[in-house]
Amino acid sequence: MGARWPTSSLIIGGLTVAALWGLAPVVQKALLVHLPRQTIFALSTLVYATSAVIYCCFHRQVILQSLPEVTGHQATLIILAAFLGSFAANLLFLEVLKDNPSYVVTALAFTSPIFTVALAASLLGEKIKWTNVFGILLVVCGAVLVVL
């Protein structure tokens, strides 16, 4: 496990990510009025891939040094996570977003901590405190209230 961020950095970092992720569905929903989801998905993927290539160019030394250490099992997990977490989830997100309010779809999509906690505890052996579970239940309650 990596170094733990100070609490203020964690909060600022997390809220910045949340703001960026919160902006994307609003933009995508506005675009879905004028463009097919397939076009939005393809162009978004092109931008993401281009950005990833640029990022990799800047960090090529670290990548090239660690690449030989990647095992077949690790490569399989990376492929699985990328396919399910990026490709399949984003494609499904656009499909659901097309016919539903962006704030409802986003609220439901961001109940992912439920699955993260359960999987992290069972697959990674991470220790989960009751306060973590309570916080996630509050998130779920908030998502339910948004949907109602």
N, C-alpha and C positions, 0 to 999 in steps of 0.2 A: 504494500500500500504506500502511496506517495506521501509527501509531506502535507500536513494539515494546514490549511489557510487560516489566518486570523479571522475571527468572526466577522469583522466589518468588511474585509475583502470578500469573504464568502457571500455575504448578503448583497453587496454591491455587484459582484460578479453574477450571482444568481438572478438578481433583478434585471440586470442588463440583458442576460440571455432571455429572460421572460419577456422583456419589452421587444426584443428583436423577433422572438417567436410569436409574439402577439400581433406584431405588425403584418407578418406574412399572410395570415389567413384573410385579413381585411383587403389587402391588395389582390390576393388571388380571387376572392369572392367578387370584387369589382371587375376583374378581368373575365370571370366566368360568364358575365352578362353578354360579353362581346365575342369571346373566343371559346372554342371547344377545349375541354379539359386536357385532351391529348396534346394539343399545341402548347398549352401552358406547361404541362408536365415536361414535354420535350425541350422547350426553351429554358425552363428552370434547371433541368438536368445539364444542359449544355453550359449554362453559367456556372453551376456547381462544379462540373468537371474541369472547366477552364480555371476556376479559382483554385481547385485542388492541385492542378498541375503547377500553377504558379507557386503555391505554398510548398509543394514538394521540391521545386527548384531551389527555393531559399533554404530548405532543410535537407538537401540531397546527401550531405555528408553523413548525417545521423542515420538517415534512411538506408543508405548503402552499407554502412557499417553494421547495422542491426539486421538487415535483410537475410543474410546467410544463417542467422540464428533462429529464424521463424521455422517452426516445425510444421509438418503436414497437418497435425491436429489444430494448431494455432491458425494456420491458413484457412482451414475449413471453418473454424469459428468466426474468423474475420469475414469470410464470404457470406456465411449465414447471417451474421449481424448486419452486414451491409445490405443484403437482399431484403431481409425482413424489416429492419429498422429504417432503411432509407427508401428503397425502391417500392416495396409492397405497401408500407405504411403511408408514404406520400401519395401513391396512386389511389389508394382507398380513401385517404383524407380528401383529395380533390373530388372524388366521386360523391362522397357524403356531403361535402361542402356545397356542391353544385345546387342542391335542392333544399338546403337547410340554412338557418341563420348562422353566420360565422361564429358568434359568441357561444352558441349552443354546441356546435361541433367542436370548437376549441376547448370548451369546458369539459366535455366528455373525453376528448383525446388526452387532455392533461390530467386524467385520473391515473395515468401510467404509474405513479408511485405505488399504487396497490400491487401491481404486478412486479415492480422492481423490488419491493420489500420482500414479497413472498419468494421470488426467485433468488434474490441475494442471500436470504437466510437459508434456503434449502440447497442451492447449488454452490454457493461460495462460503457458506458457514459464517456469514456476517452476523454479529450480535445485534439484535433489534431490541430496543428498550420500549417499555410500555408508552412512554411519551411520544416515541416515533409513531407507534400504531395509532395513538390518539390523534396526533397531528394529521395523519393520512386519512383517518375517519372524518376529520373536519373538512379536509379537501373534498372528499367524496360527498359529504353533506352539502357543501357549497356547490358542487357540480349538479347535484340533484335539484337544488333550489334554482339554479340557472335554467335548467331544462323545464321545470314546472312553469 
